[in-house]
Amino acid sequence: MQVPLVDLHAEYAMLRGEILDALDGVFTGMHLYLGPETEALEAEWAAFCGVDHAVAVATGTDALLLGMLAGGVRPGDEVISVGWTFIATLEAIVHAGAIPVVVDVDPDTLTMDPSLLAAAITPRTRAIVPVHIYGHPAAMTPIMDLAAEHDLFVLEDAAQAHGASYHGAMSGSLGHAGAFSFYVTKNLSAYGEGGMVTTNDADLVEKLRMLRNHGRSATGHEIVGYNGRMQEVQAAIVRLKLKRFVEWQARRRSIAARYNEALAGLPLCLPFEAEDCRHAYHLYMVRPADRERLKAGLEEAGVAYAVHYPLPANRQPAMAPWGLNDVVLPVSDRAAEEVLALPIHPMLTDDQIGHVIDTVHRTLS
Ligand SMILES: Cc1ncc(COP(=O)(O)O)c(C=O)c1O
């Protein structure tokens, strides 16, 4: 039996008729970007996240970049994020012309450790970008408190956290703005690329709408912007999947619960869910005592796995010019040696889940 990390074939088989109809609708209307599908998705995603506005963009990276620019990040500003993230978080800071500053993460959730933030704030700090890694929300209350004290803009990197919640509020509604990705492997995904910025701030919305479309306003090209437009075909596909999203998230959580129960007691750390938080389980990340052994067992049994990330983003060669390669973040550095993601997606069959569990047991017992 083969168990893939994501199964887009199974998903397409289920949605094929509806997707082809939706694509036909887009091509018949020939409104190919920022049209009715995009507008409807913006309204639906804003409602889902419990915010007033959502602005659709081309990618999650654009959501981060344009979110920061709209939030007032300017060249030379410092933006504090984490090393334990996908490189796009730090790339977006650099593309905004800002200087990335990284802090370490909490050992349980692997999200920004708020107790390290105060020491990282300088007079040049303009924004904080916490990352809801793997789908677990960052500790937003202390982060927002500190941001308020220092008048800093907070942009959630919610690229992996569709449907997560923190103290009853949805990801994307916790900071001044939230950035989502609809990349193909994400919990809610396009068949290609897509992204979204969520916010309650109407001023931000106006700027974002200009920034994503070459700075265009009703009167002309008011500012220098970007081509960050969402494509209608992608918006139509994301909307179709959004109809199933609550059900799919429930399935992810039930798979996580099954893994949690079945794998307890083995020599591996299971994913942590902080009190009053809802994990979106984008990834089911374990930390085995012997990762090489688990990798070999999974490979032999046809179970796909992933190591996110083999290196903290700050240690990637691309970050050398910002002096980040030598920043020692002990929790992140240790995580890079320990983490391993097991398959978790709504299309997994009960037999596949059983096969993953049996394989981990056989390998580690
Ligand atoms: C944490 C994080 N931030 C940002 C991104 C960037 O999103 P995209 O690939 O849609 O540009 C991703 C995903 O790729 C991500 O996992």
The ligand as a Gaussian input file, in Angstrom:
#p B3LYP/6-31G(d) Opt

LIG

0 1
 C        4.818000      29.400000       6.533000
 C        4.657000      29.776000       5.092000
 N        4.721000      31.080000       4.743000
 C        4.567000      31.473000       3.472000
 C        4.352000      30.571000       2.458000
 C        4.287000      31.064000       1.048000
 O        3.116000      30.766000       0.381000
 P        3.113000      30.592000      -1.214000
 O        3.823000      29.330000      -1.533000
 O        1.643000      30.537000      -1.553000
 O        3.766000      31.787000      -1.794000
 C        4.252000      29.201000       2.777000
 C        3.946000      28.145000       1.794000
 O        4.451000      27.893000       0.790000
 C        4.431000      28.793000       4.118000
 O        4.384000      27.504000       4.457000

